[in-house]
Amino acid sequence: MKIENGKTPLELGYTFPAEFYPHAATWLSWPHKEASWPGKIATIFPAYAQFVKLLAEGEEVHINVADQKMEEFALSHLLNAEADLSKVIFHHFPTNDAWCRDHGPAFLINEKAAQRKALVKWKYNAWGNKYPPYDLDNEIPFHIAKYRDTPCFTPGIVMEGGSIEVNGKGTLMTTEACLLNPNRNPHLSKSQIEKYLRDYYGVENILWLKDGIVGDDTDGHIDDLTRFVNEDTVVTVVEHDKQDENYQALKENTELLSQLKLENGKSINIIELPMPAPVIFEDMRLPASYANFYIANKHVIVPTFRDLNDEKALELLQGCFPDRKVVGVDSWDLIWGLGSFHCLSQQEPF
């Protein structure tokens, strides 16, 4: 591993591939923090193990664990799920929490470079210092860079993988609610943040939506709202109940999307994805969203919520991914941690 200084990934020709491009692997951090699922953590492992099983049907799965004891615990659940263990690689890279989308690295590709693959190690502060400590999480990209022997870029600002979405052709989408929140990078203006996005994700076209969904403690991550399903099409969540507290924000985002343009000047194809009915636990609304799906090589793994809209969401998404099988996995307990399958995973491209 070498820390890159001087030139940015953009200047060197690196880009951040879209999630629907082929993967070499998916990276995960095994859940272990009781405080993230208070009173419920024991219930999440069957769904999590099912997630790993589905991933392993099409790609390697690399899992960060604290030590041998945690590895054996994880292994017991994966055996119960009948996951293909020949595709699962454990790493004794300890973490504070499980949200690898946000504390993991951003993998970059440059087909013409001597070192084709590189990664970006952003600063991680647990969504505005909400859940300290996060020092172990903040080191994960360095461990992975060393393991993969790849160049490692260090922009030195706070950024989370769940806050951005790309189409692989030069467009990046994010939200003002998250990236302009003073609990991340208060010293940076909007235009300065855009420059970091261009320089380190290798994009040219930045699109901004507004607010996130109710219950999202990340201050409005895009991966609960709007996702690219191909280079010119997004699915975006909508709420049809005008009395629902998400109705107005989602309506504004959908209207904004209809006005935004891709890097080639074309309008975005928009497919509306329903929201489940509110999921409430201990008087708290949880950020349940079908948009928090993960696109793996063989499957699209979608959180479901024991809701009438589960099947409708799965059917809509299956229409978007004719080359993959769309699979719903129950996220009723998992969402108590305020995130689901996309929040838990980070793709490594080929």
Residue pairs with C-beta under 8 A, 6 or more apart in sequence:
1 142
1 145
1 146
1 148
1 149
1 150
1 151
1 152
2 151
2 152
3 152
3 153
3 154
4 118
4 151
4 152
4 153
4 154
8 153
8 199
8 200
9 15
9 108
9 110
9 118
9 120
9 153
9 199
9 200
9 201
9 202
10 198
10 199
10 200
10 202
11 199
12 110
12 113
13 110
13 112
13 113
13 202
14 108
14 109
14 110
14 113
14 118
14 202
15 108
15 109
15 110
15 168
15 201
15 202
15 203
16 106
16 107
16 108
16 109
16 120
16 166
16 201
16 202
16 203
17 107
17 109
17 166
17 168
17 349
18 166
18 167
18 168
18 169
18 228
18 231
19 228
19 294
19 295
19 347
20 168
20 228
20 229
20 230
20 295
20 321
21 168
21 349
21 350
22 297
22 349
22 350
23 58
23 59
23 296
23 297
23 347
23 348
23 349
23 350
24 59
24 60
24 348
24 349
24 350
25 59
25 60
25 61
25 62
25 347
25 348
26 55
26 59
26 60
26 61
26 62
26 294
26 296
26 345
26 346
26 347
26 348
27 62
27 63
27 64
27 100
27 104
27 144
27 345
27 346
27 347
27 348
28 52
28 61
28 62
28 63
28 64
28 98
28 100
28 344
28 345
28 346
29 63
29 64
29 93
29 95
29 97
29 98
29 99
29 100
29 103
29 104
29 137
29 140
29 344
30 63
30 64
30 65
30 70
30 74
30 95
30 98
31 37
31 41
31 44
31 45
31 48
31 97
31 98
31 337
31 344
32 41
32 66
32 70
32 95
32 98
33 41
33 96
33 97
33 98
34 41
35 131
36 97
36 98
36 131
36 337
36 338
37 43
37 44
37 333
37 336
37 337
38 336
40 333
40 336
43 333
44 333
44 334
44 336
44 337
45 77
46 77
46 80
46 81
47 329
47 330
47 331
47 333
47 334
48 77
48 334
48 344
49 77
49 78
49 80
49 81
49 83
50 81
50 329
51 294
51 301
51 329
51 341
51 344
51 345
52 61
52 63
52 78
52 81
52 83
52 88
53 78
53 81
53 82
53 83
53 84
54 296
54 298
54 299
54 301
54 327
54 329
55 61
55 87
55 296
55 299
55 301
55 345
56 83
56 84
56 85
56 87
56 88
57 84
57 298
57 299
58 296
58 297
58 298
58 299
59 87
59 296
59 297
59 298
60 87
60 88
60 89
61 87
61 88
61 89
62 89
62 90
62 91
62 144
62 348
63 74
63 88
63 89
63 90
63 91
64 91
64 93
64 94
64 95
64 100
64 140
64 143
65 71
65 74
65 90
65 91
65 92
65 93
65 94
66 92
66 94
66 95
67 92
67 94
68 92
71 90
71 92
74 90
75 85
75 90
78 85
78 88
79 85
91 143
91 147
93 139
93 140
93 143
93 144
94 136
95 103
95 136
95 137
95 140
96 126
96 131
96 133
96 134
96 135
96 136
96 137
97 103
97 126
97 131
97 134
97 137
98 337
98 344
99 137
99 162
99 339
99 343
99 344
100 140
100 344
100 345
100 346
101 160
101 161
101 162
101 223
101 339
101 342
101 343
101 344
101 345
101 346
102 124
102 127
102 160
102 161
102 162
102 163
102 218
102 343
103 124
103 134
103 137
103 138
103 140
103 141
103 160
104 140
104 141
104 144
104 161
104 346
105 119
105 120
105 121
105 140
105 141
105 144
105 145
105 152
105 346
106 119
106 120
106 122
106 161
106 200
106 201
107 117
107 118
107 119
107 346
107 347
107 348
107 349
108 117
108 118
108 119
108 120
108 153
108 201
108 202
109 116
109 117
109 349
109 350
110 116
110 118
115 150
115 151
117 148
117 150
117 349
118 150
118 151
118 152
118 153
119 141
119 144
119 145
119 148
119 150
119 151
119 152
119 153
120 141
120 152
120 153
120 154
120 155
120 200
120 201
121 141
121 142
121 145
121 152
121 153
121 154
122 141
122 155
122 157
122 158
122 159
122 160
122 200
123 138
123 155
123 156
123 157
123 158
123 159
124 134
124 137
124 138
124 158
124 160
125 134
125 138
125 158
125 183
125 184
126 132
126 134
126 137
127 160
127 183
127 217
127 218
127 219
128 181
128 183
128 184
128 219
129 183
130 217
141 152
142 152
145 151
145 152
153 200
155 196
155 199
155 200
157 184
157 185
157 188
157 193
157 196
158 184
158 185
159 179
159 184
159 196
160 178
160 218
160 221
161 346
162 218
162 221
162 222
162 223
162 224
162 339
162 342
162 343
163 174
163 175
163 178
163 179
163 218
163 221
163 222
163 223
164 172
164 173
164 174
164 197
164 201
164 222
165 172
165 173
165 174
165 222
165 223
165 226
165 227
165 228
166 172
166 173
166 201
166 203
166 228
167 228
167 230
167 231
167 232
167 262
167 263
168 228
168 231
169 231
169 262
169 263
169 264
170 203
170 204
170 205
170 263
171 203
171 204
171 205
171 206
171 207
171 262
171 263
172 197
172 201
172 203
172 205
172 206
172 207
173 206
173 207
173 208
173 209
173 222
173 226
173 228
173 234
174 197
174 206
174 207
174 208
174 209
174 222
175 208
175 209
175 210
175 211
175 212
175 220
175 221
175 222
175 225
176 190
176 208
176 209
176 210
176 211
176 220
177 210
177 211
177 212
177 219
177 220
178 184
178 212
178 218
178 219
178 220
178 221
178 222
179 185
179 193
180 190
180 193
181 219
181 220
183 219
185 193
188 196
194 206
197 203
197 206
198 204
198 206
203 263
204 263
205 261
205 262
205 263
207 260
209 222
209 225
209 226
209 253
209 256
209 257
210 220
210 249
210 252
210 253
210 256
211 220
211 249
211 252
211 253
212 218
212 219
212 220
212 221
212 222
212 224
212 225
212 249
212 287
213 220
213 224
213 225
213 237
213 246
213 249
213 250
213 275
213 287
213 289
214 245
214 246
214 285
214 287
215 284
215 285
215 286
215 287
215 288
215 338
216 224
216 287
216 338
217 287
217 338
218 338
218 339
221 343
223 291
223 292
223 342
223 343
224 237
224 287
224 289
224 291
224 292
225 236
225 237
225 250
225 253
225 289
225 291
226 234
226 235
226 236
226 237
226 253
226 257
226 291
227 234
227 235
227 236
227 291
227 293
228 234
229 235
229 271
229 317
229 320
229 321
230 320
231 262
232 262
232 266
232 268
232 269
233 268
233 269
233 270
233 271
233 320
234 257
234 268
234 269
234 270
234 271
235 271
235 272
235 273
235 291
235 316
235 317
235 320
236 250
236 253
236 254
236 257
236 270
236 271
236 272
236 273
236 291
237 250
237 272
237 273
237 274
237 275
237 289
237 290
237 291
238 250
238 251
238 254
238 272
238 273
238 274
238 275
239 246
239 247
239 250
239 251
239 275
240 247
240 274
241 247
244 275
244 278
245 285
246 275
250 275
254 270
254 272
257 268
257 270
258 267
258 268
258 270
260 267
260 268
261 267
261 268
262 268
271 316
271 320
273 290
273 291
273 313
273 316
273 317
274 290
274 309
274 312
274 313
274 316
275 288
275 289
275 290
275 309
276 288
276 289
276 290
276 305
276 307
276 309
276 310
276 313
277 305
277 307
277 308
277 309
278 285
278 288
279 285
279 286
279 288
279 305
279 332
279 335
280 286
281 336
286 335
286 336
286 338
287 335
287 338
287 339
288 303
288 305
288 331
288 335
289 303
289 340
290 302
290 303
290 304
290 309
290 310
290 313
290 317
291 342
292 303
292 339
292 340
292 341
292 342
292 343
293 300
293 301
293 302
293 303
293 317
293 341
293 342
294 300
294 301
294 341
294 342
294 344
294 345
295 321
295 324
295 347
296 324
297 324
298 324
298 325
299 324
299 325
299 326
299 327
300 317
300 318
300 321
300 324
300 325
300 326
300 327
301 327
301 329
301 341
302 313
302 314
302 317
302 326
302 327
302 328
302 329
302 341
303 328
303 329
303 330
303 331
303 334
303 335
303 340
303 341
304 310
304 313
304 314
304 328
304 329
304 330
304 331
305 330
305 331
305 332
305 335
306 330
306 332
310 328
313 328
314 326
314 328
317 326
318 325
318 326
329 341
331 340
331 341
334 340
334 341
